Amino acid sequence: MQTFDQTKSEAFAERMLDILNSGAIALMTSIGHRTGLFDTLAGLPPSTSQQIADAAGLNERYVREWLGAMVTGRIIEYDPVTDAYSLPPEYAAFLTRSASPNNIAVTAQFLPLLATVEDQVIECFYKGGGVPYSAYKRFHQVMAEDSGQTVVAALEEFVLPLVPGLTKDLEKGIDVLDVGCGSGRALIEMAKHFPNSRFKGYDISQEAIATAQSEASHQGLNNIQFQVKDAAKLDEVEQYDLICTFDAVHDQARPDVVLHGIYQALRPDGIYLMQDIRASSNVHGNMDHPSAPLLYTISCLHCMTVSLAAGGMGLGAVWGEEKALEMLTDAGFTTAEIKRLEHDFLNNYYIVKKN
């Protein structure tokens, strides 16, 4: 029989209380981002709750309660003598829109978003299956904002240069496809910077494609087109010089079919650039990953379940390098190199050549 360690038990109870408080702060952080309260506070001197509410155009009573959570959570500072609240600039550097790409408040939005499907996911624990994309309100909006400040912001300066000679090829003019393009931010960014190249984006979401088409039209881009298309139904052969997927493979119903379709659609000597989560395929390999619990949670409540909802493989966000390399080989690719950006601990960039 195991002995009961009272000290260990009490330490765990204290940790669980910290987790509950951190979860509450994460929810309030999302609210602070969505309402613009962090941005407002960053631009104000120490102010009362009424002054903050007036500056943000919000209801004072709700702002005051939010401030209570932020003060006791040690994020907002409070002077009881002057009844004034302030956001330290050291914290604003990770909580405001002007702090992008370091705005962690953007990512905090995923937690309340995922909580909206908790009941459906729990039902899947008993019955199997999954929760479809249609159940997630605001997902594409939050995903676009998150990727916009990570991958898209780093695209021209850091990501594309990972492939030797790619920038020069794009300047001369090549054919590019983004599979699972979402709202099209990455592709639009490339189309703006490389007018001689031709860009096409596919995504299964009509909402996302409509957003992408609207933005491309608004920016007057004539070298780009978007289409609603299932990534597993790529039927093109040797049409593209570069195919990209940005955080889009692991939640596909049939990622094996998608990867094979990408292989076929590439021209000889074409390049496949796959950005996906940096992790191991084995739980023990992720023990020191700084965001492992968050990644497994997002996977369980979104990436894995949307794949299973479509009768898919359910790889999940933490499919890992080992599985990714195995599936690329099975798809027909013979050369794959993993590259990383020094400032980005979350993503791997797979540089995959067809021949």
C-alpha positions as a LaTeX table, in Angstrom:
\begin{tabular}{lrrr}
\hline
Residue & $x$ (\AA) & $y$ (\AA) & $z$ (\AA) \\
\hline
Met1 & 0.00 & 0.00 & 0.00 \\
Gln2 & 1.14 & 3.53 & $-0.79$ \\
Thr3 & 1.74 & 5.87 & 2.12 \\
Phe4 & $-0.16$ & 9.17 & 2.12 \\
Asp5 & 2.19 & 12.17 & 1.95 \\
Gln6 & 0.35 & 15.01 & 3.67 \\
Thr7 & 2.89 & 17.63 & 2.56 \\
Lys8 & 2.61 & 16.50 & $-1.05$ \\
Ser9 & $-1.19$ & 16.59 & $-0.81$ \\
Glu10 & $-1.28$ & 20.11 & 0.62 \\
Ala11 & 1.16 & 21.37 & $-2.01$ \\
Phe12 & $-1.06$ & 19.90 & $-4.73$ \\
Ala13 & $-4.18$ & 21.54 & $-3.26$ \\
Glu14 & $-2.35$ & 24.87 & $-3.27$ \\
Arg15 & $-1.33$ & 24.32 & $-6.89$ \\
Met16 & $-4.92$ & 23.54 & $-7.86$ \\
Leu17 & $-6.06$ & 26.80 & $-6.27$ \\
Asp18 & $-3.41$ & 28.63 & $-8.29$ \\
Ile19 & $-4.71$ & 26.91 & $-11.43$ \\
Leu20 & $-8.28$ & 28.03 & $-10.72$ \\
Asn21 & $-7.12$ & 31.60 & $-10.20$ \\
Ser22 & $-4.99$ & 31.47 & $-13.35$ \\
Gly23 & $-7.95$ & 30.14 & $-15.33$ \\
Ala24 & $-10.08$ & 33.02 & $-14.09$ \\
Ile25 & $-7.37$ & 35.52 & $-15.02$ \\
Ala26 & $-7.10$ & 33.98 & $-18.48$ \\
Leu27 & $-10.83$ & 34.55 & $-19.03$ \\
Met28 & $-10.56$ & 38.14 & $-17.83$ \\
Thr29 & $-7.49$ & 38.64 & $-20.01$ \\
Ser30 & $-9.56$ & 37.67 & $-23.05$ \\
Ile31 & $-12.23$ & 40.17 & $-22.00$ \\
Gly32 & $-9.60$ & 42.84 & $-21.49$ \\
His33 & $-8.34$ & 42.29 & $-25.01$ \\
Arg34 & $-11.72$ & 42.13 & $-26.72$ \\
Thr35 & $-13.03$ & 45.26 & $-24.99$ \\
Gly36 & $-9.80$ & 47.19 & $-25.59$ \\
Leu37 & $-9.30$ & 47.77 & $-21.87$ \\
Phe38 & $-5.60$ & 46.91 & $-21.96$ \\
Asp39 & $-5.07$ & 49.30 & $-24.85$ \\
Thr40 & $-7.02$ & 52.01 & $-23.04$ \\
Leu41 & $-5.09$ & 51.57 & $-19.78$ \\
Ala42 & $-1.76$ & 51.63 & $-21.60$ \\
Gly43 & $-2.58$ & 55.11 & $-22.88$ \\
Leu44 & $-3.84$ & 56.57 & $-19.60$ \\
Pro45 & $-2.14$ & 57.93 & $-16.49$ \\
Pro46 & $-3.28$ & 56.28 & $-13.22$ \\
Ser47 & $-7.08$ & 56.62 & $-13.42$ \\
Thr48 & $-10.29$ & 55.78 & $-11.57$ \\
Ser49 & $-12.62$ & 53.06 & $-12.80$ \\
Gln50 & $-15.00$ & 55.74 & $-14.08$ \\
Gln51 & $-12.25$ & 57.49 & $-16.03$ \\
Ile52 & $-11.14$ & 54.18 & $-17.53$ \\
Ala53 & $-14.70$ & 53.23 & $-18.44$ \\
Asp54 & $-15.31$ & 56.61 & $-20.05$ \\
Ala55 & $-12.09$ & 56.39 & $-22.08$ \\
Ala56 & $-12.95$ & 52.86 & $-23.25$ \\
Gly57 & $-16.64$ & 53.62 & $-23.86$ \\
Leu58 & $-17.73$ & 50.89 & $-21.45$ \\
Asn59 & $-20.02$ & 50.44 & $-18.44$ \\
Glu60 & $-18.24$ & 51.49 & $-15.23$ \\
Arg61 & $-19.70$ & 48.75 & $-13.01$ \\
Tyr62 & $-18.38$ & 45.99 & $-15.26$ \\
Val63 & $-15.04$ & 47.72 & $-15.68$ \\
Arg64 & $-14.69$ & 48.03 & $-11.91$ \\
Glu65 & $-15.31$ & 44.32 & $-11.37$ \\
Trp66 & $-12.86$ & 43.43 & $-14.14$ \\
Leu67 & $-10.29$ & 45.70 & $-12.52$ \\
Gly68 & $-10.81$ & 43.83 & $-9.24$ \\
Ala69 & $-9.83$ & 40.57 & $-10.89$ \\
Met70 & $-6.84$ & 42.16 & $-12.61$ \\
Val71 & $-5.58$ & 43.88 & $-9.44$ \\
Thr72 & $-5.84$ & 40.78 & $-7.23$ \\
Gly73 & $-4.33$ & 38.80 & $-10.09$ \\
Arg74 & $-1.30$ & 41.12 & $-9.92$ \\
Ile75 & $-1.71$ & 42.42 & $-13.48$ \\
Ile76 & $-3.17$ & 45.87 & $-12.87$ \\
Glu77 & $-1.70$ & 48.09 & $-10.12$ \\
Tyr78 & $-3.98$ & 49.96 & $-7.72$ \\
Asp79 & $-3.43$ & 52.90 & $-5.36$ \\
Pro80 & $-6.12$ & 52.84 & $-2.63$ \\
Val81 & $-5.31$ & 56.40 & $-1.59$ \\
Thr82 & $-6.13$ & 57.92 & $-4.99$ \\
Asp83 & $-8.46$ & 55.08 & $-6.10$ \\
Ala84 & $-6.41$ & 54.91 & $-9.30$ \\
Tyr85 & $-5.58$ & 51.95 & $-11.51$ \\
Ser86 & $-2.63$ & 51.60 & $-13.90$ \\
Leu87 & $-1.11$ & 49.04 & $-16.25$ \\
Pro88 & 2.68 & 48.78 & $-15.86$ \\
Pro89 & 4.49 & 49.27 & $-19.19$ \\
Glu90 & 6.35 & 46.02 & $-18.59$ \\
Tyr91 & 3.00 & 44.20 & $-18.63$ \\
Ala92 & 1.54 & 46.27 & $-21.46$ \\
Ala93 & 4.41 & 44.90 & $-23.57$ \\
Phe94 & 2.57 & 41.55 & $-23.57$ \\
Leu95 & $-1.08$ & 42.62 & $-23.39$ \\
Thr96 & $-1.77$ & 45.36 & $-25.93$ \\
Arg97 & $-2.37$ & 45.44 & $-29.65$ \\
Ser98 & 0.64 & 47.70 & $-30.10$ \\
Ala99 & 2.77 & 44.95 & $-28.50$ \\
Ser100 & 2.08 & 42.53 & $-31.36$ \\
Pro101 & 3.60 & 40.01 & $-32.10$ \\
Asn102 & 4.09 & 39.60 & $-28.33$ \\
Asn103 & 0.45 & 40.14 & $-27.35$ \\
Ile104 & $-0.38$ & 37.08 & $-25.26$ \\
Ala105 & $-3.90$ & 38.41 & $-24.65$ \\
Val106 & $-4.74$ & 37.39 & $-28.22$ \\
Thr107 & $-4.04$ & 33.75 & $-27.42$ \\
Ala108 & $-6.06$ & 33.96 & $-24.20$ \\
Gln109 & $-9.19$ & 34.21 & $-26.36$ \\
Phe110 & $-8.92$ & 30.53 & $-27.25$ \\
Leu111 & $-9.81$ & 29.42 & $-23.72$ \\
Pro112 & $-13.31$ & 30.94 & $-23.45$ \\
Leu113 & $-13.90$ & 30.07 & $-27.10$ \\
Leu114 & $-13.13$ & 26.39 & $-26.47$ \\
Ala115 & $-15.21$ & 26.37 & $-23.30$ \\
Thr116 & $-18.33$ & 26.97 & $-25.41$ \\
Val117 & $-18.10$ & 23.40 & $-26.78$ \\
Glu118 & $-17.32$ & 21.69 & $-23.46$ \\
Asp119 & $-20.69$ & 19.94 & $-23.27$ \\
Gln120 & $-20.40$ & 18.58 & $-26.81$ \\
Val121 & $-16.84$ & 17.37 & $-26.22$ \\
Ile122 & $-17.83$ & 15.63 & $-22.97$ \\
Glu123 & $-20.54$ & 13.82 & $-24.90$ \\
Cys124 & $-17.83$ & 12.64 & $-27.30$ \\
Phe125 & $-15.90$ & 11.19 & $-24.34$ \\
Tyr126 & $-18.85$ & 8.82 & $-23.89$ \\
Lys127 & $-20.01$ & 8.26 & $-27.45$ \\
Gly128 & $-16.96$ & 8.97 & $-29.59$ \\
Gly129 & $-17.17$ & 11.09 & $-32.71$ \\
Gly130 & $-16.39$ & 14.77 & $-32.65$ \\
Val131 & $-17.55$ & 18.38 & $-32.66$ \\
Pro132 & $-17.74$ & 20.00 & $-36.14$ \\
Tyr133 & $-16.19$ & 23.30 & $-37.19$ \\
Ser134 & $-19.65$ & 24.88 & $-37.36$ \\
Ala135 & $-19.96$ & 24.66 & $-33.55$ \\
Tyr136 & $-17.10$ & 27.09 & $-32.99$ \\
Lys137 & $-18.17$ & 30.71 & $-33.00$ \\
Arg138 & $-15.41$ & 33.24 & $-33.67$ \\
Phe139 & $-12.83$ & 30.52 & $-34.32$ \\
His140 & $-11.66$ & 31.84 & $-37.67$ \\
Gln141 & $-11.61$ & 35.39 & $-36.29$ \\
Val142 & $-9.44$ & 34.43 & $-33.31$ \\
Met143 & $-7.23$ & 32.14 & $-35.38$ \\
Ala144 & $-6.65$ & 34.87 & $-37.95$ \\
Glu145 & $-5.69$ & 37.34 & $-35.24$ \\
Asp146 & $-3.36$ & 34.86 & $-33.56$ \\
Ser147 & $-1.61$ & 33.75 & $-36.75$ \\
Gly148 & $-1.55$ & 37.35 & $-37.94$ \\
Gln149 & 0.79 & 38.33 & $-35.14$ \\
Thr150 & 2.94 & 35.19 & $-35.28$ \\
Val151 & 3.36 & 33.57 & $-38.71$ \\
Val152 & 2.10 & 36.42 & $-40.91$ \\
Ala153 & 4.09 & 39.09 & $-39.07$ \\
Ala154 & 7.26 & 37.03 & $-39.50$ \\
Leu155 & 6.56 & 35.88 & $-43.05$ \\
Glu156 & 8.69 & 38.21 & $-45.17$ \\
Glu157 & 11.56 & 38.78 & $-42.76$ \\
Phe158 & 11.93 & 35.34 & $-41.20$ \\
Val159 & 9.77 & 32.55 & $-42.65$ \\
Leu160 & 10.25 & 32.81 & $-46.42$ \\
Pro161 & 14.05 & 33.24 & $-46.10$ \\
Leu162 & 14.16 & 29.79 & $-44.48$ \\
Val163 & 13.95 & 28.43 & $-48.04$ \\
Pro164 & 17.13 & 29.39 & $-49.96$ \\
Gly165 & 16.32 & 31.39 & $-53.09$ \\
Leu166 & 12.57 & 31.46 & $-52.49$ \\
Thr167 & 12.29 & 35.23 & $-52.11$ \\
Lys168 & 14.05 & 35.79 & $-55.45$ \\
Asp169 & 11.79 & 33.24 & $-57.13$ \\
Leu170 & 8.72 & 34.99 & $-55.74$ \\
Glu171 & 10.02 & 38.31 & $-57.02$ \\
Lys172 & 10.47 & 36.85 & $-60.52$ \\
Gly173 & 7.07 & 35.17 & $-60.49$ \\
Ile174 & 5.92 & 31.67 & $-59.52$ \\
Asp175 & 2.65 & 29.85 & $-58.84$ \\
Val176 & 1.76 & 29.53 & $-55.15$ \\
Leu177 & $-1.02$ & 27.63 & $-53.36$ \\
Asp178 & $-2.02$ & 27.95 & $-49.70$ \\
Val179 & $-4.00$ & 24.89 & $-48.56$ \\
Gly180 & $-6.30$ & 25.57 & $-45.61$ \\
Cys181 & $-5.72$ & 29.29 & $-46.04$ \\
Gly182 & $-8.35$ & 30.39 & $-43.52$ \\
Ser183 & $-9.03$ & 34.11 & $-43.85$ \\
Gly184 & $-6.10$ & 34.43 & $-46.26$ \\
Arg185 & $-3.85$ & 36.73 & $-44.24$ \\
Ala186 & $-0.60$ & 34.95 & $-45.12$ \\
Leu187 & $-1.43$ & 34.69 & $-48.81$ \\
Ile188 & $-2.58$ & 38.31 & $-49.03$ \\
Glu189 & 0.66 & 39.42 & $-47.39$ \\
Met190 & 2.67 & 37.49 & $-49.99$ \\
Ala191 & 0.54 & 38.75 & $-52.87$ \\
Lys192 & 1.19 & 42.36 & $-51.79$ \\
His193 & 4.94 & 41.93 & $-51.63$ \\
Phe194 & 5.36 & 39.78 & $-54.76$ \\
Pro195 & 3.13 & 41.19 & $-57.52$ \\
Asn196 & 4.78 & 39.07 & $-60.24$ \\
Ser197 & 3.73 & 35.80 & $-58.58$ \\
Arg198 & 0.30 & 34.19 & $-58.79$ \\
Phe199 & $-1.45$ & 33.10 & $-55.58$ \\
Lys200 & $-4.37$ & 30.80 & $-54.87$ \\
Gly201 & $-5.95$ & 29.86 & $-51.53$ \\
Tyr202 & $-8.25$ & 26.95 & $-50.65$ \\
Asp203 & $-10.28$ & 26.51 & $-47.47$ \\
Ile204 & $-13.37$ & 24.48 & $-46.61$ \\
Ser205 & $-14.94$ & 27.37 & $-44.66$ \\
Gln206 & $-17.23$ & 29.61 & $-46.72$ \\
Glu207 & $-17.02$ & 32.25 & $-43.98$ \\
Ala208 & $-13.22$ & 32.31 & $-44.06$ \\
Ile209 & $-13.06$ & 32.43 & $-47.86$ \\
Ala210 & $-15.61$ & 35.25 & $-47.98$ \\
Thr211 & $-13.45$ & 37.23 & $-45.55$ \\
Ala212 & $-10.34$ & 36.53 & $-47.63$ \\
Gln213 & $-12.03$ & 37.55 & $-50.89$ \\
Ser214 & $-13.33$ & 40.75 & $-49.35$ \\
Glu215 & $-9.92$ & 41.74 & $-48.00$ \\
Ala216 & $-8.12$ & 40.93 & $-51.27$ \\
Ser217 & $-10.67$ & 43.03 & $-53.16$ \\
His218 & $-10.36$ & 45.86 & $-50.65$ \\
Gln219 & $-6.59$ & 45.92 & $-51.18$ \\
Gly220 & $-6.97$ & 45.83 & $-54.98$ \\
Leu221 & $-4.95$ & 42.66 & $-55.46$ \\
Asn222 & $-5.32$ & 41.09 & $-58.91$ \\
Asn223 & $-2.74$ & 38.33 & $-58.51$ \\
Ile224 & $-4.69$ & 36.31 & $-55.97$ \\
Gln225 & $-7.83$ & 34.18 & $-55.86$ \\
Phe226 & $-9.62$ & 32.24 & $-53.15$ \\
Gln227 & $-11.89$ & 29.23 & $-53.45$ \\
Val228 & $-13.99$ & 27.11 & $-51.12$ \\
Lys229 & $-12.44$ & 23.66 & $-51.46$ \\
Asp230 & $-11.89$ & 20.59 & $-49.32$ \\
Ala231 & $-8.14$ & 20.12 & $-48.86$ \\
Ala232 & $-8.63$ & 16.37 & $-49.19$ \\
Lys233 & $-9.97$ & 16.85 & $-52.73$ \\
Leu234 & $-6.95$ & 18.41 & $-54.39$ \\
Asp235 & $-7.10$ & 17.16 & $-57.96$ \\
Glu236 & $-4.38$ & 19.24 & $-59.59$ \\
Val237 & $-1.18$ & 17.76 & $-61.00$ \\
Glu238 & 2.12 & 19.64 & $-61.16$ \\
Gln239 & 0.51 & 23.10 & $-61.09$ \\
Tyr240 & 2.49 & 24.89 & $-58.38$ \\
Asp241 & 6.07 & 25.86 & $-57.60$ \\
Leu242 & 5.32 & 26.48 & $-53.93$ \\
Ile243 & 2.59 & 25.07 & $-51.71$ \\
Cys244 & 2.16 & 26.28 & $-48.13$ \\
Thr245 & 0.15 & 25.12 & $-45.16$ \\
Phe246 & 0.11 & 27.25 & $-42.03$ \\
Asp247 & $-1.05$ & 25.33 & $-38.96$ \\
Ala248 & $-3.53$ & 23.51 & $-41.19$ \\
Val249 & $-2.55$ & 19.85 & $-41.58$ \\
His250 & $-3.03$ & 18.33 & $-38.14$ \\
Asp251 & $-6.76$ & 19.07 & $-37.86$ \\
Gln252 & $-7.64$ & 17.74 & $-41.32$ \\
Ala253 & $-9.94$ & 14.73 & $-41.44$ \\
Arg254 & $-7.54$ & 12.94 & $-43.80$ \\
Pro255 & $-4.13$ & 14.58 & $-43.50$ \\
Asp256 & $-2.59$ & 11.65 & $-45.34$ \\
Val257 & $-4.77$ & 12.34 & $-48.38$ \\
Val258 & $-4.08$ & 16.08 & $-48.12$ \\
Leu259 & $-0.32$ & 15.55 & $-48.07$ \\
His260 & $-0.48$ & 13.19 & $-51.06$ \\
Gly261 & $-2.58$ & 15.75 & $-52.94$ \\
Ile262 & 0.01 & 18.42 & $-52.18$ \\
Tyr263 & 2.75 & 16.13 & $-53.47$ \\
Gln264 & 0.89 & 15.61 & $-56.74$ \\
Ala265 & 0.07 & 19.29 & $-57.16$ \\
Leu266 & 3.70 & 20.37 & $-56.89$ \\
Arg267 & 5.81 & 20.70 & $-60.00$ \\
Pro268 & 9.10 & 18.77 & $-60.19$ \\
Asp269 & 11.61 & 20.46 & $-57.84$ \\
Gly270 & 8.72 & 22.31 & $-56.20$ \\
Ile271 & 8.80 & 23.27 & $-52.52$ \\
Tyr272 & 6.26 & 22.46 & $-49.83$ \\
Leu273 & 6.49 & 24.79 & $-46.80$ \\
Met274 & 4.59 & 23.34 & $-43.84$ \\
Gln275 & 4.32 & 25.30 & $-40.61$ \\
Asp276 & 2.98 & 23.25 & $-37.73$ \\
Ile277 & 3.23 & 22.86 & $-33.98$ \\
Arg278 & 6.67 & 22.08 & $-32.56$ \\
Ala279 & 6.25 & 19.06 & $-30.32$ \\
Ser280 & 7.06 & 15.40 & $-29.93$ \\
Ser281 & 4.65 & 12.65 & $-30.98$ \\
Asn282 & 5.23 & 11.12 & $-27.52$ \\
Val283 & 3.84 & 12.51 & $-24.27$ \\
His284 & 7.12 & 11.96 & $-22.44$ \\
Gly285 & 8.87 & 14.02 & $-25.11$ \\
Asn286 & 6.72 & 17.05 & $-24.23$ \\
Met287 & 7.30 & 17.17 & $-20.49$ \\
Asp288 & 9.53 & 20.24 & $-20.80$ \\
His289 & 7.49 & 21.96 & $-23.51$ \\
Pro290 & 6.50 & 25.39 & $-22.12$ \\
Ser291 & 2.98 & 25.21 & $-23.60$ \\
Ala292 & 2.26 & 21.47 & $-23.57$ \\
Pro293 & $-0.88$ & 21.57 & $-21.36$ \\
Leu294 & $-2.33$ & 24.40 & $-23.47$ \\
Leu295 & $-1.57$ & 22.56 & $-26.71$ \\
Tyr296 & $-3.15$ & 19.30 & $-25.56$ \\
Thr297 & $-6.21$ & 21.23 & $-24.35$ \\
Ile298 & $-6.65$ & 23.10 & $-27.63$ \\
Ser299 & $-6.17$ & 19.80 & $-29.43$ \\
Cys300 & $-8.77$ & 17.94 & $-27.38$ \\
Leu301 & $-11.38$ & 20.71 & $-27.62$ \\
His302 & $-10.73$ & 21.63 & $-31.25$ \\
Cys303 & $-8.06$ & 20.15 & $-33.53$ \\
Met304 & $-8.61$ & 16.48 & $-32.72$ \\
Thr305 & $-12.38$ & 16.63 & $-32.35$ \\
Val306 & $-13.12$ & 18.53 & $-35.59$ \\
Ser307 & $-11.17$ & 15.85 & $-37.46$ \\
Leu308 & $-13.07$ & 13.06 & $-35.72$ \\
Ala309 & $-16.36$ & 14.84 & $-36.42$ \\
Ala310 & $-15.65$ & 14.35 & $-40.13$ \\
Gly311 & $-14.80$ & 10.69 & $-39.65$ \\
Gly312 & $-11.11$ & 11.54 & $-39.76$ \\
Met313 & $-7.89$ & 10.40 & $-38.17$ \\
Gly314 & $-7.99$ & 12.81 & $-35.24$ \\
Leu315 & $-4.25$ & 13.49 & $-35.21$ \\
Gly316 & $-4.54$ & 16.50 & $-32.96$ \\
Ala317 & $-2.29$ & 19.53 & $-32.57$ \\
Val318 & 0.43 & 17.53 & $-30.83$ \\
Trp319 & 0.90 & 15.00 & $-33.64$ \\
Gly320 & 4.59 & 15.81 & $-33.37$ \\
Glu321 & 7.71 & 15.80 & $-35.48$ \\
Glu322 & 8.05 & 12.03 & $-35.63$ \\
Lys323 & 4.56 & 11.49 & $-37.04$ \\
Ala324 & 4.85 & 14.48 & $-39.37$ \\
Leu325 & 8.05 & 13.18 & $-40.95$ \\
Glu326 & 6.57 & 9.70 & $-41.28$ \\
Met327 & 3.47 & 11.03 & $-43.07$ \\
Leu328 & 5.50 & 13.24 & $-45.39$ \\
Thr329 & 7.51 & 10.19 & $-46.44$ \\
Asp330 & 4.33 & 8.15 & $-46.96$ \\
Ala331 & 2.97 & 10.97 & $-49.16$ \\
Gly332 & 5.94 & 10.57 & $-51.51$ \\
Phe333 & 8.34 & 13.25 & $-50.33$ \\
Thr334 & 11.95 & 12.17 & $-50.03$ \\
Thr335 & 13.57 & 15.25 & $-48.50$ \\
Ala336 & 12.29 & 17.12 & $-45.44$ \\
Glu337 & 14.22 & 19.53 & $-43.25$ \\
Ile338 & 12.91 & 21.03 & $-40.02$ \\
Lys339 & 13.82 & 24.65 & $-39.37$ \\
Arg340 & 12.99 & 26.90 & $-36.45$ \\
Leu341 & 12.92 & 30.60 & $-35.73$ \\
Glu342 & 14.88 & 31.77 & $-32.70$ \\
His343 & 12.00 & 33.88 & $-31.36$ \\
Asp344 & 9.30 & 31.23 & $-31.96$ \\
Phe345 & 9.17 & 28.26 & $-29.57$ \\
Leu346 & 5.75 & 27.06 & $-30.76$ \\
Asn347 & 6.31 & 26.26 & $-34.43$ \\
Asn348 & 8.33 & 24.06 & $-36.73$ \\
Tyr349 & 8.86 & 24.94 & $-40.37$ \\
Tyr350 & 9.21 & 21.89 & $-42.59$ \\
Ile351 & 11.04 & 22.60 & $-45.84$ \\
Val352 & 9.98 & 19.73 & $-48.07$ \\
Lys353 & 11.22 & 19.10 & $-51.59$ \\
Lys354 & 9.39 & 16.97 & $-54.12$ \\
Asn355 & 12.50 & 15.54 & $-55.77$ \\
\hline
\end{tabular}
